[in-house]
Amino acid sequence: MLRLPRAVSCALFVLLVTSCGTAVDPLAPPTGARAEKPVVGVILPDLASSDRWADQDAPLLKQALGFAGIEGLIENAEGDEKKFTSIADEMIARKVKVLVTTPLTPEGGAAVERKAKDAGIPVINYDRISLGGLAEYYVSFDNINVGELQAEGLLQCLGDKDAARIIELQGAPTDNNATLFFDGQRRKLGPKYDTGALRLVDSKAIDQWDPLIGKATFEQMLARSGGVIDGVVAANDGLAGAAIEVLKAKGLAGKVPVTGQDATLDGLRAILRGEQCMTVYKPIRDEAEAAARLAIAVARGDLSGADDLATGNTRDLVAKRDVKSLLLGADLITRGNVRTLVAEGAVKSVDLCAGDTADDCAELGIKVN
């Protein structure tokens, strides 16, 4: 399983080199005779677990596909398995050239992939893999490493505190990414739980990554702990925000380190305020462009070009097969390096530094423009 370092992940996708040595942009529109515009269907998972799906993935995918002269038919399942299936059925009936899916569950994703295969439509799993499925390609991040970064961030924030009491809010039990995040966390935190250097108070998986469920669950876990904890492993910024709401009500916000993921605007502002200790930045633009390049190559029938992009493999232990994969790197973000995301254009300073975070931005040298 190949992981591309963040520093080079963008550059490696800029050009493909043909066998005769000519550099070509795989996102560029085709030249020559006009042909009917191919259609690539994209099904994103929900609107609740993260704002990334509507605010970043959808427009970035549509833009990249459109630039290449391909129609991007992009829909959101809104967390509903039946809607996910219904959208897929409509796209398959329309005979899209490629189907790009972020499955809500492995079972639901695999069922759609079987229908697509019967119709001769190749599938690319985007961000999440359908274990037991039939997708030809998989584009995501090195999600075990994401979990490791969360653990590293928590340990940095805890410092030398001994026998720190930890509560974990894990992601949806149906999401294989949540399992990988958990595995990565355990690589770093497991030995410390075993020795007593850290104490695991409680750990729960939150259905559908729902912050409301996360908040209620965290309230219960905190109550059972007697209100005494030293750190929270929250699997994404949405769950981190849910925990922070509870901690605020108890006068503990900013005193108890909370992890996160996705580098959302709310998460980054919470980091500036000192309420959240870290997040993981996964460059969605890189992921969307990588998926678009694969989809464009497959839609044009250039399978060797697609294989050149998907240089790694992910083992599907359920289907007992390797899925051609393109896995990207991620970055640990703390208060000390939030400004790098402004420099990269991942977040606008005018949004990040509004209201109660203005003084924090000034302190960190983040200029509003």
C-alpha positions as CSV (number, residue, x, y, z in Angstrom):
1,M,0.0,0.0,0.0
2,L,1.7,3.1,-1.3
3,R,1.4,6.4,0.6
4,L,2.4,9.6,-1.3
5,P,4.1,12.2,0.9
6,R,2.1,15.5,1.1
7,A,5.0,17.5,-0.3
8,V,5.0,15.6,-3.6
9,S,1.4,14.3,-3.8
10,C,0.2,17.2,-6.0
11,A,3.2,17.3,-8.3
12,L,3.0,13.6,-9.2
13,F,-0.5,14.1,-10.6
14,V,0.3,17.2,-12.7
15,L,1.5,15.3,-15.8
16,L,1.4,11.9,-17.3
17,V,4.2,11.0,-19.7
18,T,3.3,8.9,-22.7
19,S,5.5,6.2,-24.0
20,C,6.9,8.5,-26.7
21,G,8.0,11.0,-24.0
22,T,5.3,13.7,-24.6
23,A,3.9,15.4,-21.5
24,V,0.1,15.5,-21.4
25,D,-2.3,16.9,-18.8
26,P,-4.8,14.1,-18.1
27,L,-7.4,16.7,-17.0
28,A,-7.2,18.5,-20.4
29,P,-10.1,18.3,-22.8
30,P,-9.6,15.8,-25.7
31,T,-8.4,17.1,-29.0
32,G,-9.6,16.1,-32.4
33,A,-13.1,15.1,-33.6
34,R,-16.0,16.2,-31.4
35,A,-17.6,13.4,-29.5
36,E,-20.6,13.1,-27.2
37,K,-19.7,14.4,-23.8
38,P,-19.1,11.4,-21.4
39,V,-20.9,11.4,-18.1
40,V,-19.2,10.4,-14.8
41,G,-21.6,9.8,-11.9
42,V,-20.5,10.7,-8.4
43,I,-22.4,9.8,-5.2
44,L,-21.2,11.6,-2.0
45,P,-22.3,10.3,1.4
46,D,-24.0,12.9,3.5
47,L,-24.3,16.5,4.6
48,A,-24.0,16.0,8.4
49,S,-20.7,14.2,9.2
50,S,-18.5,17.0,7.7
51,D,-19.1,20.2,5.6
52,R,-16.3,19.0,3.2
53,W,-18.7,16.9,1.1
54,A,-20.8,19.9,-0.1
55,D,-18.3,22.7,0.3
56,Q,-15.2,21.1,-1.2
57,D,-15.6,17.7,-2.8
58,A,-18.6,18.4,-4.9
59,P,-17.4,21.6,-6.5
60,L,-13.8,20.4,-6.9
61,L,-14.9,17.2,-8.6
62,K,-17.3,19.0,-10.9
63,Q,-14.7,21.6,-11.8
64,A,-12.0,19.0,-12.6
65,L,-14.3,16.8,-14.7
66,G,-15.8,19.8,-16.5
67,F,-12.4,21.1,-17.5
68,A,-11.7,17.8,-19.2
69,G,-14.9,18.0,-21.2
70,I,-16.7,15.4,-19.0
71,E,-20.1,16.0,-17.4
72,G,-20.0,15.4,-13.7
73,L,-23.3,14.2,-12.4
74,I,-22.8,14.7,-8.7
75,E,-25.4,13.8,-6.0
76,N,-25.4,13.4,-2.3
77,A,-27.1,10.5,-0.5
78,E,-27.7,12.6,2.6
79,G,-26.9,9.7,4.9
80,D,-29.7,7.6,3.6
81,E,-28.8,4.1,2.3
82,K,-32.0,3.9,0.2
83,K,-31.3,7.2,-1.4
84,F,-27.7,6.1,-2.1
85,T,-29.1,3.0,-3.9
86,S,-31.7,4.9,-5.7
87,I,-29.2,7.5,-7.0
88,A,-26.9,4.7,-8.1
89,D,-29.8,2.9,-9.9
90,E,-30.6,6.1,-11.8
91,M,-26.9,6.7,-12.8
92,I,-26.6,3.1,-13.9
93,A,-29.8,3.3,-16.0
94,R,-28.3,6.5,-17.6
95,K,-25.3,4.4,-18.5
96,V,-22.6,6.7,-17.0
97,K,-19.1,5.9,-18.1
98,V,-17.8,5.7,-14.6
99,L,-19.4,5.6,-11.2
100,V,-17.5,7.2,-8.3
101,T,-19.0,6.4,-4.9
102,T,-18.4,7.2,-1.2
103,P,-20.4,4.3,0.4
104,L,-22.4,4.8,3.5
105,T,-21.8,1.1,4.4
106,P,-19.6,-1.5,2.8
107,E,-22.6,-3.7,2.2
108,G,-24.6,-0.9,0.5
109,G,-21.5,0.0,-1.6
110,A,-20.8,-3.5,-2.6
111,A,-24.5,-4.1,-3.7
112,V,-24.3,-1.0,-6.0
113,E,-21.0,-2.2,-7.4
114,R,-22.4,-5.6,-8.3
115,K,-25.2,-3.8,-10.3
116,A,-22.6,-1.5,-11.9
117,K,-20.5,-4.5,-12.9
118,D,-23.5,-6.2,-14.5
119,A,-24.1,-3.1,-16.5
120,G,-20.4,-2.9,-17.5
121,I,-19.8,0.3,-15.6
122,P,-16.4,0.6,-13.7
123,V,-16.5,1.9,-10.1
124,I,-14.0,4.1,-8.2
125,N,-14.4,4.2,-4.4
126,Y,-13.8,7.7,-3.2
127,D,-12.4,8.3,0.3
128,R,-14.0,5.1,1.6
129,I,-13.6,1.6,0.3
130,S,-16.5,-0.9,0.0
131,L,-15.1,-4.0,1.7
132,G,-16.3,-7.1,-0.1
133,G,-17.1,-5.0,-3.2
134,L,-16.0,-4.9,-6.8
135,A,-14.6,-1.4,-7.3
136,E,-11.7,-1.2,-9.8
137,Y,-10.0,1.7,-8.0
138,Y,-9.8,3.4,-4.6
139,V,-8.7,7.0,-3.9
140,S,-8.2,8.1,-0.4
141,F,-5.7,9.1,2.3
142,D,-3.4,6.9,4.3
143,N,-6.0,6.6,7.0
144,I,-3.9,4.5,9.4
145,N,-1.4,7.4,9.3
146,V,-4.3,9.8,10.0
147,G,-5.0,7.9,13.2
148,E,-1.4,7.9,14.2
149,L,-1.3,11.7,13.7
150,Q,-4.3,12.1,16.0
151,A,-2.6,10.0,18.7
152,E,0.7,12.0,18.3
153,G,-1.3,15.2,18.6
154,L,-3.0,14.1,21.8
155,L,0.3,13.0,23.3
156,Q,1.9,16.3,22.5
157,C,-1.0,18.2,24.1
158,L,-0.9,16.0,27.2
159,G,2.8,16.6,27.7
160,D,4.3,14.7,30.6
161,K,1.0,14.1,32.4
162,D,1.1,10.6,33.9
163,A,-1.8,8.2,33.9
164,A,-4.0,10.6,32.0
165,R,-7.6,9.5,31.7
166,I,-8.8,9.3,28.1
167,I,-12.3,9.1,26.5
168,E,-12.6,8.1,22.8
169,L,-15.3,9.2,20.4
170,Q,-14.7,7.0,17.3
171,G,-16.3,7.3,13.9
172,A,-19.2,5.3,12.4
173,P,-18.9,1.5,12.9
174,T,-20.0,1.0,9.3
175,D,-17.2,3.2,7.9
176,N,-14.0,1.3,7.2
177,N,-12.0,4.6,7.5
178,A,-13.1,4.9,11.1
179,T,-11.6,1.4,11.7
180,L,-8.4,2.5,10.1
181,F,-8.2,5.7,12.2
182,F,-8.8,3.6,15.3
183,D,-6.0,1.2,14.2
184,G,-3.6,4.0,13.7
185,Q,-4.5,5.6,17.1
186,R,-3.9,2.2,18.8
187,R,-0.5,1.9,17.3
188,K,0.6,4.9,19.4
189,L,-1.8,4.8,22.3
190,G,-2.2,1.1,22.8
191,P,1.2,0.5,24.5
192,K,0.5,3.4,26.8
193,Y,-2.9,2.0,27.8
194,D,-1.2,-1.3,28.4
195,T,1.5,0.1,30.7
196,G,-0.9,2.5,32.6
197,A,0.9,5.6,31.2
198,L,-2.6,6.4,29.9
199,R,-5.9,5.2,31.2
200,L,-8.7,4.5,28.8
201,V,-11.9,5.5,30.5
202,D,-14.3,4.7,27.7
203,S,-14.5,4.3,23.9
204,K,-17.6,4.5,21.7
205,A,-18.2,4.4,18.0
206,I,-20.7,7.1,16.9
207,D,-23.4,6.1,14.4
208,Q,-23.2,8.0,11.1
209,W,-20.5,10.3,12.7
210,D,-23.5,12.2,14.0
211,P,-22.4,15.1,16.3
212,L,-25.7,15.1,18.1
213,I,-25.3,11.4,19.0
214,G,-21.7,12.1,19.8
215,K,-22.6,14.9,22.2
216,A,-25.2,12.7,24.1
217,T,-22.8,9.8,24.2
218,F,-19.9,12.0,25.5
219,E,-22.2,13.5,28.2
220,Q,-22.9,9.9,29.4
221,M,-19.3,8.8,29.4
222,L,-18.2,12.0,31.2
223,A,-20.8,11.5,33.8
224,R,-19.8,7.9,34.4
225,S,-16.2,9.1,34.8
226,G,-17.2,11.4,37.6
227,G,-16.5,14.4,35.4
228,V,-12.8,13.7,35.6
229,I,-10.9,13.2,32.3
230,D,-7.6,14.5,30.9
231,G,-8.0,14.0,27.1
232,V,-10.5,13.2,24.4
233,V,-9.7,11.3,21.2
234,A,-12.4,12.6,18.8
235,A,-12.2,11.0,15.4
236,N,-13.1,14.2,13.4
237,D,-13.8,17.9,14.0
238,G,-17.6,17.3,14.2
239,L,-17.2,14.9,17.1
240,A,-14.6,17.2,18.6
241,G,-17.1,20.1,18.5
242,A,-19.7,17.9,20.2
243,A,-17.3,17.1,23.0
244,I,-16.2,20.7,23.4
245,E,-19.9,21.8,23.8
246,V,-20.1,19.4,26.8
247,L,-16.8,20.4,28.2
248,K,-17.8,24.1,28.0
249,A,-20.9,23.4,30.1
250,K,-18.7,21.8,32.7
251,G,-16.1,24.6,32.7
252,L,-13.5,22.2,31.2
253,A,-13.1,23.6,27.6
254,G,-9.5,24.5,27.0
255,K,-8.4,22.4,30.0
256,V,-8.9,19.0,28.4
257,P,-7.1,18.4,25.1
258,V,-9.4,17.3,22.3
259,T,-8.3,15.8,18.9
260,G,-10.0,16.2,15.6
261,Q,-9.7,15.6,11.8
262,D,-10.6,17.3,8.5
263,A,-9.3,20.8,9.4
264,T,-12.8,22.3,9.1
265,L,-13.3,26.0,9.7
266,D,-15.0,25.3,13.0
267,G,-12.3,23.0,14.1
268,L,-9.5,25.4,13.2
269,R,-11.3,28.3,15.1
270,A,-11.6,26.0,18.1
271,I,-7.9,25.3,17.9
272,L,-7.2,29.1,17.8
273,R,-9.3,29.5,20.9
274,G,-7.5,26.7,22.7
275,E,-10.5,24.4,23.0
276,Q,-9.3,21.8,20.5
277,C,-5.7,20.8,20.6
278,M,-5.2,19.5,17.0
279,T,-6.8,18.4,13.7
280,V,-5.6,16.5,10.7
281,Y,-5.5,18.4,7.4
282,K,-6.3,16.2,4.4
283,P,-6.0,18.2,1.2
284,I,-9.4,17.6,-0.4
285,R,-8.3,19.3,-3.6
286,D,-5.6,16.7,-4.1
287,E,-8.0,13.9,-3.4
288,A,-10.7,15.3,-5.7
289,E,-8.3,15.9,-8.5
290,A,-6.7,12.4,-8.1
291,A,-10.2,10.9,-8.4
292,A,-11.1,13.0,-11.3
293,R,-7.9,12.0,-13.2
294,L,-8.7,8.4,-12.6
295,A,-12.3,8.8,-13.7
296,I,-11.3,10.8,-16.8
297,A,-8.8,8.1,-17.8
298,V,-11.3,5.3,-17.3
299,A,-14.1,7.2,-19.1
300,R,-11.8,7.7,-22.1
301,G,-10.9,4.0,-22.1
302,D,-7.3,4.7,-21.1
303,L,-7.0,1.9,-18.5
304,S,-3.2,1.9,-18.7
305,G,-3.2,5.6,-17.9
306,A,-5.5,4.9,-14.9
307,D,-3.2,2.1,-13.7
308,D,-0.2,4.5,-14.0
309,L,-2.0,6.8,-11.5
310,A,-3.1,4.0,-9.1
311,T,0.4,2.9,-8.2
312,G,-0.5,1.2,-4.9
313,N,-2.8,-1.5,-3.7
314,T,-5.2,-1.8,-0.7
315,R,-6.0,-5.3,0.5
316,D,-9.7,-6.0,0.8
317,L,-9.8,-8.7,3.5
318,V,-13.5,-9.5,2.9
319,A,-13.3,-10.0,-0.8
320,K,-9.7,-11.4,-0.5
321,R,-8.4,-9.2,-3.3
322,D,-6.2,-6.2,-3.9
323,V,-7.8,-2.9,-5.0
324,K,-5.7,-0.6,-7.2
325,S,-5.2,2.5,-5.0
326,L,-4.0,6.0,-4.8
327,L,-3.4,7.0,-1.2
328,L,-2.4,10.6,-0.2
329,G,-0.6,12.0,2.8
330,A,-1.9,14.2,5.6
331,D,-0.6,16.8,8.0
332,L,-0.9,17.3,11.8
333,I,-2.3,20.8,12.5
334,T,-1.9,22.6,15.9
335,R,-2.2,26.2,16.9
336,G,1.4,26.7,16.0
337,N,1.0,25.9,12.3
338,V,-2.6,26.9,11.5
339,R,-1.2,29.8,9.4
340,T,0.2,27.3,6.9
341,L,-3.4,26.4,5.8
342,V,-4.0,30.1,5.2
343,A,-0.9,30.3,3.1
344,E,-2.0,27.2,1.1
345,G,-5.5,28.7,0.5
346,A,-7.2,25.9,2.4
347,V,-9.0,28.4,4.6
348,K,-9.6,32.1,4.2
349,S,-8.1,34.3,6.9
350,V,-11.3,36.5,6.9
351,D,-13.3,33.5,8.0
352,L,-10.7,32.0,10.3
353,C,-10.0,35.3,12.1
354,A,-13.6,36.6,12.5
355,G,-15.0,37.6,15.9
356,D,-13.5,35.9,18.9
357,T,-10.4,34.5,17.1
358,A,-9.2,37.9,15.8
359,D,-6.7,38.4,18.7
360,D,-5.4,34.9,18.3
361,C,-4.8,35.5,14.6
362,A,-3.0,38.7,15.4
363,E,-0.8,36.9,18.0
364,L,0.1,34.2,15.4
365,G,0.8,36.7,12.7
366,I,-2.1,35.7,10.5
367,K,-3.1,38.7,8.4
368,V,-6.7,39.2,7.4
369,N,-7.1,40.0,3.7
